[in-house]
Amino acid sequence: MKDRESNIKFAAYLNIFFAVAEVIVGLLTNSLAILSNALHDFGDSLVLIFAWILEKISKKPADKKRTFGYQRLSLFASFFAAIVLIAGSLFILLNVIPRLIKPEPVKAEGMILMAVFGVIVNGIGFFRLKKGHSQNEKILSWHLLEDVLGWVVIFIGGTIIKFWGNYLVDPIITIGFTCFILWGVFRNLKESFNIFLEGVPSHVDTEKIKQLVLATKGVKGIYDVHVWSLEGETSILTARVLIEDVLLAKSSEIRKLIKEILEKNNIHHSTIEIEIEKFCVGRECCFRSNHQGIVRDTTEDTK
């Protein structure tokens, strides 16, 4: 958690400093691509500051009202980041249209030098955030990756303008990397929605986990399985496990083995309810086991 906060704080300071530099160079070179990136980076800076604040709050311990703590604020920050990024990209696309109709002269040398600086600065921030595992850090890393790739394209565009004098390249590359940005954001936003709806995180294979638990000695079945995540990093599982009646005295040992399996499969917070057929509660207990897992015995429904 501390590393996550420091990663976002570092990226925020880096982005604010660089956005100011972009505005200055963009005005001096008359490059729409650089000015668009500057506008985008100012939006990124606001998002990063907001995310940093939420990360600090998310460290608060659980209390009586919020027994899971405040970690989901990190997920909320990722939604905010995605919305700002989409809005900024659409604004850029609207403003690039006049340049397509009537291209304006651009100082290519300034574009090239700024592009090299941009790749270095944003690359440092991207690799710092890429080490994180939370959904918030993933979304924010896209903010910086988009800038790295954008600066690479600007470098190529500046080179073309310098040697061939084709000013139409400036608005074209602006459209290109803006569309790429939107693609990346929507891909990450999809996973954020999945986590928000308490869906199974993409890095967790539920079926594989069930099979591993069923392969544990003494386990006859696993059912009522629920897997979700707080913020994309902390995965949680609850399940009811049916064991052989004669092994009831060893239920703690079996539970320990199951939890070890779960930890090896990216689930570090779990609640396992051990049951035997004799004392199993509810209609779900009308099961028969086979090698594939638990199959409900429908003969009980006719009674």
BAVO-885509 format. One record per atom (N, C-alpha, C): x negated, y, z; residue in one letter. Coordinates in steps of 0.2 Angstrom, whole numbers, plus 5000, padded with zeros to 4 digits. Layout:
XYZa ...
END
This chain:
499649945000m 500050005000m 499650065000m 499050065004k 498650125004k 498250134998k 498050084994d 497750084988d 498250114983d 498850094983r 499350114978r 499450194979r 499450214985e 499550284986e 498950324984e 498350304985s 497750334983s 497650334975s 497850284972n 497850274965n 498350334962n 498950334964i 499350384962i 499150454963i 498850474969k 498650534971k 498050554966k 497550504965f 497050524960f 497250544953f 497750504951a 498050514944a 498350584944a 498750604949a 499050664949a 498550724949a 498050724953y 497550774952y 497250784946y 497050724943l 496750714937l 497150744931l 497850734931n 498250754926n 498350824926n 498450854932i 498550924933i 497950964930i 497350944932f 496750974929f 496750974922f 496850914919f 496850904912f 497350944908f 497950944911a 498550984907a 498351054906a 498051084911v 497851154911v 497351164905v 496851124905a 496351124900a 496651114893a 497151074892e 497551054886e 497851124883e 498251154888v 498551214885v 498051264882v 497551274886i 497051324883i 496751304877i 496551244876v 496251214870v 496851214864v 497451194866g 497951194861g 498151264858g 498151314862l 498251384860l 497651404855l 497051384857l 496451404853l 496451374847l 496651314846t 496551274840t 497251274836t 497751304839n 498451304835n 498651234834n 498451184838s 498651114836s 499251094840s 499851074836l 500451054839l 500350994843l 499950944841a 499850884844a 499550894851a 499050944852i 498750954858i 499250994863i 499651044860l 500051074864l 500651024867l 500850984862s 501350934864s 501150884870s 500450864869n 500150824874n 500150864881n 499950934880a 499950974886a 500650974890a 501150984886l 501850994889l 501950924892l 501750874888h 501950804891h 501550794898h 500950814898d 500550804904d 500750844910d 501050904908f 501350944914f 501950904917f 502350874912g 502850834915g 502650774919g 502050744916d 501750684920d 501550704926d 501250764927s 500950794933s 501550794938s 502150824936l 502650824941l 502950754943l 502950714938v 503150644940v 502650614945v 501950624944l 501450594948l 501550614955l 501650684956i 501650714962i 502250684966i 502850684962f 503450654965f 503350584967f 503050544963a 502850474964a 502450464971a 501950514971w 501450514977w 501850524983w 502250574983i 502650584989i 503150524991i 503450494986l 503850434988l 503450374990l 502850374988e 502450314990e 502250324997e 502150384999k 501950405006k 502550385011k 503150405008i 503750395012i 503950315013i 503750285007s 503950205007s 503450165012s 502950195015k 502550165019k 502850165026k 503450195027k 503750195034k 503950125036k 503850105042p 504050045044p 504850035044p 505049965044a 505749955044a 506049975050a 506749995050d 507050015056d 507749985056d 508150005061k 508849975062k 509249975056k 509250035052k 509650045046k 509350015040k 508750015039r 508449985033r 507949935035r 508149875036t 507749815038t 507249795034t 507249815027f 506749795022f 506249855022f 506349905025g 505949965025g 506150015019g 505650055017y 505750105012y 505350095005y 505150025004q 504750014998q 505150024992q 505750024992r 506150034986r 506150104983r 505850154987l 505750214985l 505250224979l 504850174979s 504350164974s 504650154967s 505150104968l 505550094962l 505950154959l 506250194964f 506650254962f 506150294958f 505550304960a 505050344957a 504850324950a 504850254949s 504750234942s 505350254937s 505950254940f 506550274936f 506450354934f 506250394939f 506150464938f 505650474933f 505050434933a 504550444929a 504750424921a 505150374921a 505350354914a 505850404911a 506250434915i 506750484913i 506450544910i 505950564914v 505550624912v 505150614906v 504850554905l 504450534899l 504850534893l 505450504894i 505950504888i 506150574886i 506350614891a 506550684889a 506050724886a 505450714888g 504850754885g 504750734878g 504750664877s 504650644871s 505150664865s 505750664867l 506350684863l 506250764861l 506050804866f 505850874865f 505350884860f 504750844861i 504250844856i 504450834849i 504850774848l 505050754842l 505550814838l 505950844842l 506350904840l 505950964837l 505350974841n 504951034839n 504451024834n 504350954832v 503850944827v 504150954820v 504850954819i 505150954813i 504951014809i 504951074812p 504751134808p 503951124805p 503551094808r 502851084806r 502851034800r 503350994800l 503350944794l 503550984788l 503951024789i 504251064783i 503751114781i 503351154786k 502851204784k 502251194789k 501751154787p 501151144791p 500751204792p 500451214798e 500051274799e 499351254800e 498851294799p 498151284799p 497951264806p 497551214807v 497351194814v 496551194814v 496251214819k 495551204820k 495351134822k 495051104817a 494951034818a 494351014823a 493851064823e 493251054828e 493551044835e 493951094837g 494251094844g 494651034845g 495051004840m 495450944841m 494950884843m 494450884839i 493950824840i 493650824847i 493350884849l 493050884855l 493550874861l 494150904860m 494650894866m 494850814866m 494850784860a 495050714860a 494550674863a 493950684862v 493450644866v 493550654873v 493550714876f 493650724883f 494350694885f 494850694881g 495450664883g 495450594884g 495050554880v 495050484880v 494650464887v 494150504888i 493750494895i 494150504901i 494450564901v 494850584907v 495450534909v 495850524903n 496450484904n 496250414905n 495750394902g 495550324902g 495350304910g 495050354913i 494850344920i 495450334924i 495950374923g 496550374927g 496950314925g 496950294919f 497350224917f 497050164920f 496450154920f 496150094923f 496150094931f 496250154934r 496350164941r 497050134943r 497550154939l 498250134940l 498350064938l 498050044933k 498149974930k 497949924935k 497549934940k 497349884945k 497949874950k 498449924950g 499049914955g 499549864952g 499949834956h 500449784954h 501149814955h 501349864958s 501949894959s 502249914952s 502949914952q 503249934946q 503150014945q 503050044950n 502950124950n 502250134946n 501750094948e 501050104945e 501050084938e 501450034936k 501450004929k 501750064925k 502350094927i 502650144923i 502150204923i 501850224928l 501350284928l 500750264924l 500550204924s 499950184920s 500150194912s 500750184911w 500950194904w 500850274902w 501050314907h 500950384906h 500250404903h 499750374906l 499050384905l 498850344899l 499050284898l 498850244892l 499150284886l 499750304886e 499950344880e 499550404878e 499250434883d 498750494882d 498150464879d 497850414882v 497250384879v 497350374872v 497850334870l 497950314863l 498150374859l 498550424862g 498650484858g 498050524857g 497550524861w 496950564860w 496550534855w 496550464854v 496250424849v 496450444842v 497150454842v 497450474836v 497350544834v 497350584839i 497150654838i 496450664835i 495950624838f 495250624836f 495250604828f 495650554826i 495650534819i 495950584815i 496550614818g 496850664814g 496350724813g 496050744818g 495550804818g 495050794813g 494750734813t 494250714808t 494550724800t 495150694799i 495450704793i 495550774791i 495750814796i 495950884794i 495250924793i 494750904796k 494050934795k 493750924788k 493850864786f 493550844780f 493950844774f 494650844775w 495050844769w 495550904769w 495650944775g 496050994775g 496750984775g 496950924777n 497750914776n 498050924783n 498350984784y 498651004790y 499250964792y 499550934787l 500150894789l 500050834793l 499350814794v 499150764798v 499350774806v 499350834808d 499450854815d 500150844817d 500750864813p 501350844815p 501550764815p 501150734810i 501350664808i 501050624814i 500450634817i 500150594822i 500550614829i 500850674829t 501250684835t 501850644835t 502150634830i 502750584829i 502550514831i 502050494828g 501750424829g 501650404836g 501250444840f 501150424846f 501750434851f 502150484849t 502750494853t 503250434853t 503350404847c 503750344846c 503450284850c 502750284850f 502450234854f 502550234861f 502550294864i 502650314871i 503350284872i 503850304868l 504550284870l 504650204870l 504250174866w 504350104865w 504050074872w 503450094874g 503150074880g 503650084887g 503950144887v 504350164892v 504950124893v 505250104887f 505850064887f 505749994889f 505149974887r 504949904889r 504849894897r 504549944900n 504449944907n 505149964911n 505550004908l 506150024911l 506649964911l 506549914907k 506949854907k 506849814913k 506149814915e 506049774921e 506249804927e 506149874927s 506449914933s 507149904934s 507549904929f 508249884929f 508349814932f 507949774930n 508049704932n 507949694940n 507349734942i 507249734949i 507749774953i 508049824950f 508549864954f 509149824955f 509349784950l 509949734950l 509749674954l 509149674957e 508949614961e 508849554957e 508649554951g 508549504947g 507849474948g 507749414946v 507049374947v 506549414943v 506049434947p 505449474944p 505149434938p 504849464933s 504549434927s 503949384929s 503649394935h 503049354936h 503249294941h 503849284942v 504049224946v 504449174941v 504249114941d 504549064938d 505049024943d 505649034943t 506049004948t 506148924947t 506248904940e 506248834939e 505648794941e 505048824940k 504448794942k 504448784949k 504648834953i 504648834960i 505048784963i 505648774960k 506148724962k 505848654961k 505548644955q 505248574954q 504648564959q 504248614960l 503748604965l 503948584972l 504548614974v 504848604981v 505148534981v 505448514975l 505748444975l 505248394975l 504648414973a 504048364973a 503748354980a 503948394984t 503648384991t 503948324995t 503548284998k 503748225001k 504348245006k 504848205006g 505448205010g 505948255008g 505848295003v 506348345001v 506848304996v 507448314997k 507948284992k 508248334988k 508248394990g 508548444985g 508448514988g 508548564983i 508448634985i 509048674981i 509348714985y 509948744981y 510048814985y 510548854982d 510748914985d 510148964985d 509748954979v 509048994979v 509249064976v 508949114980h 508949184978h 508249214978h 508049244972v 507449274972v 507449344969v 507149394972w 507249464970w 506549494973w 506549564971s 505949594973s 506149664975s 505749694980l 505849764983l 505649814978l 505049804975e 504849864971e 504449834965e 504449774963g 504049744958g 503449704960g 503249714967e 502649684969e 502849634975e 503249654979t 503449614985t 504049574983t 503949504982s 504449464980s 504749424986s 505349414986i 505749374992i 506149324989i 506149264993l 506549204991l 506949184997l 507549164996t 507949125002t 508249064998t 508249015002a 508448944999a 508648895005a 509048855003r 509248795008r 508948735005r 508548695009v 508248635007v 508448575010v 508648525007l 508948465009l 508348415010l 508248385016i 507748335017i 508048275020i 507648225020e 507848155022e 508048155030e 508548125032d 508848135039d 508248115044d 507848065042v 507448035047v 506848085048v 506748135043l 506248185044l 506448245047l 507048245050l 507248305054l 506748335059l 506448285062a 505948305068a 505348345065a 505248335058k 504648355055k 504848415050k 505448445052s 505648505047s 505148565047s 504848575053s 504348635053s 503748625049s 503548555048e 502948545044e 503148545037e 503748525035i 504048525028i 504148605026i 504348645031r 504448715029r 503848745028r 503348725032k 502648755031k 502348745024k 502448675022l 502248655015l 502548695010l 503248705011i 503648745006i 503348815005i 503248845011k 503048915011k 502348925007k 501948875008e 501248875005e 501348864997e 501848824995i 501948824988i 502248894985i 502648924989l 502948984987l 502349044987l 501949044992e 501349094992e 500949084986e 500849024984k 500449014978k 500749034971k 501449044972n 501849064966n 502049134967n 501749174970n 501849254970n 502449264975n 502649224979i 503149244984i 502849234991i 502849294994h 502449295001h 502949315007h 503649315005h 504149335010h 504749285008h 504849235013s 505349185011s 505749165018s 506349145016t 506749115022t 507049045020t 506748995023i 506948925021i 507448895026i 508048875024e 508448845029e 508448765028e 508148735033i 508148655032i 508748625034i 509048575030e 509648545031e 509548465030e 509948425033i 510048355032i 510748345030i 510948295026e 511548275024e 512048265030e 511848245035k 512348225041k 512548295044k 512148345044f 512348405047f 512448465042f 512448455036c 512448505031c 513148535031c 513148605030v 513748645031v 513948665024v 514648665023g 514848695017g 514948645011g 515348665006r 515448625000r 514848604996r 514348654996e 513748644993e 513348574995e 513548545000c 513248495003c 513448424999c 513948434995c 514248374992c 513748354986c 513148334987f 512648324982f 512448254981f 512148234976r 511748174975r 511048194972r 510548164974s 509948184971s 509648144965s 509248174961n 508948134956n 508248164954n 507948144949h 507248164948h 507248234945h 507748264943q 507848324940q 507948384945q 508248364951g 508448404956g 509048384959g 509548434961i 510148414965i 510748424960i 511148374960v 511748374956v 512348364960v 512848404959r 513348404964r 513848344962r 514048314968d 514448254967d 515148274967d 515448274961t 516148304959t 516648264962t 516548204964t 517048154967t 517348184973t 516948224977e 517248254983e 517748304981e 517748334975d 518248384973d 518948354973d 519048294971t 519648264970t 520048244977t 519648244982k 519948224988k 520348284991k 
END
